[in-house]
């Protein structure tokens, strides 16, 4: 499954490199700050894509002596780095576009610039759908971040398109205003991605639906008299579970052990669960 993740990140790098090339060319030739800002966003996407590639590769490594629970934190770390890059980029674009807003400059907007942005919107829509599908298949927060980022890029390119369109009709400052709006969107996206991946790194409890599924799976195992003290937290993009089960005290040690193993297998059958630790309480 992780091979799909690596293949997806290679596609991500190729697509973002292509988009950066056409955007920076269109931005420079048209003297459009909005398109240049969008191009810089694509450059950041390339850097992020490379980081994500190595993160997906690292997270697929088997557990070893130094990392007995695997390398799953690699992907949230990559996601956090992407968020930091987005924040820095957003503030830099905001500073530049606010300064440019006070200047008088001539745009050379033409059909190639508009076509470039339309191509970008179309490609990013496809990329967002594709990476969301792959991220769900392999439970990859890094690729999910790429999906969200691609979706946000659609809005960014659309905003740039509005600014360029207004510039085409003589409202040159709308291009700079569009760049300012793009900067705010990039900063917000970086914040959202950062918060999500910090939760993974800090061991946040999973969503209520997952907690309920854990309890349901455990309770369905034959021989269980009750469950309590169910705790779970993220270890990278996977979940570790600790659960206490109540068993009849007249059971033999072997019987109690077998029921405990069945509970472990049942809980670990949930896609996002990596490890389940079962504590047996005789009653």
Secondary structure, 3 states (H helix, E strand, C coil): CHHHHHHHHHHHHHHHHHHHHHHHHHHHHHCCHHHHHHHHHHHHHHHHHHHHHHHHHHHCCCCCCCCCCCCCHHHHHHHHHHHHHHHHHHHHHHHHHHHHCCCCCCCCCCHHHHHHHHHHHHHHHHHHHHHHHHHHHHCCHHHHHHHHHHHHHHHHHHHHHHHHHHHHCCCCHHHHHHHHHHHHHHHHHHHHHHHHHHHHHCCCCCCHHHHHHHHHHHHCCCCCCEEEEEEEEEECCEEEEEEEEEECCCCCHHHHHHHHHHHHHHHHCCCCEEEEEEEEEEC
